[in-house]
Amino acid sequence: MSRLKDQMIEQEANFWNEAMDLIGGCQTFSQFLKEAKNIAPNFIMNSPSSTAELTEELQEGWTEFWQNKNA
């Protein structure tokens, strides 16, 4: 079980790295959200609560990125 958990943690970390790389290339949050969800691992997208949490976290990342870039 530990190996599976480690793989899931690594997969999630890789997703967040890729998602954060997408931000600067997207003109709108909806475009970013669509592209990020396309690369999201299945375990993140497997329930409505996970999808809502993912959207909220992506929104926070988007806002923080653009606030820092425009500061």
C-alpha positions as CSV (number, residue, x, y, z in Angstrom):
1,M,0.0,0.0,0.0
2,S,2.8,2.4,0.8
3,R,4.2,2.1,-2.8
4,L,0.8,3.0,-4.2
5,K,0.4,5.9,-1.9
6,D,3.9,7.2,-2.9
7,Q,2.9,6.9,-6.6
8,M,-0.3,8.9,-6.0
9,I,1.6,11.6,-4.1
10,E,4.2,11.8,-6.9
11,Q,1.5,11.9,-9.6
12,E,-0.3,14.7,-7.7
13,A,2.9,16.7,-7.3
14,N,3.6,16.3,-11.0
15,F,0.1,17.5,-11.8
16,W,0.6,20.7,-9.8
17,N,3.9,21.4,-11.4
18,E,2.4,21.0,-14.8
19,A,-0.7,23.1,-13.9
20,M,1.4,25.9,-12.6
21,D,3.4,25.9,-15.8
22,L,0.2,26.3,-17.8
23,I,-0.9,29.5,-16.0
24,G,1.2,32.0,-17.9
25,G,0.1,30.6,-21.3
26,C,-3.6,31.0,-20.7
27,Q,-5.5,34.2,-21.4
28,T,-8.4,33.4,-19.1
29,F,-9.1,31.4,-16.0
30,S,-11.7,29.2,-17.9
31,Q,-9.0,28.3,-20.5
32,F,-6.6,27.5,-17.7
33,L,-9.2,25.4,-15.8
34,K,-10.0,23.4,-19.0
35,E,-6.4,22.7,-19.7
36,A,-5.5,21.9,-16.1
37,K,-8.5,19.5,-15.8
38,N,-7.3,17.8,-19.0
39,I,-4.0,16.9,-17.3
40,A,-5.5,16.1,-13.9
41,P,-5.0,12.5,-12.7
42,N,-8.2,10.4,-12.5
43,F,-8.0,10.2,-8.7
44,I,-8.4,13.9,-8.5
45,M,-11.4,14.0,-10.8
46,N,-13.3,11.0,-9.5
47,S,-15.8,12.8,-7.3
48,P,-17.8,16.1,-7.3
49,S,-16.1,17.2,-4.1
50,S,-12.7,16.5,-5.5
51,T,-13.6,18.5,-8.7
52,A,-14.9,21.4,-6.6
53,E,-11.8,21.4,-4.4
54,L,-9.5,21.2,-7.5
55,T,-11.3,24.2,-9.1
56,E,-11.0,26.2,-5.9
57,E,-7.2,25.4,-5.6
58,L,-6.7,26.2,-9.3
59,Q,-8.5,29.5,-8.8
60,E,-6.3,30.4,-5.9
61,G,-3.1,29.5,-7.9
62,W,-4.4,31.6,-10.9
63,T,-5.1,34.6,-8.7
64,E,-1.8,34.4,-6.8
65,F,0.2,34.0,-10.1
66,W,-1.4,37.0,-11.7
67,Q,-1.2,39.2,-8.6
68,N,2.5,38.4,-8.2
69,K,3.2,39.0,-11.9
70,N,1.4,42.3,-12.0
71,A,2.9,43.5,-8.7
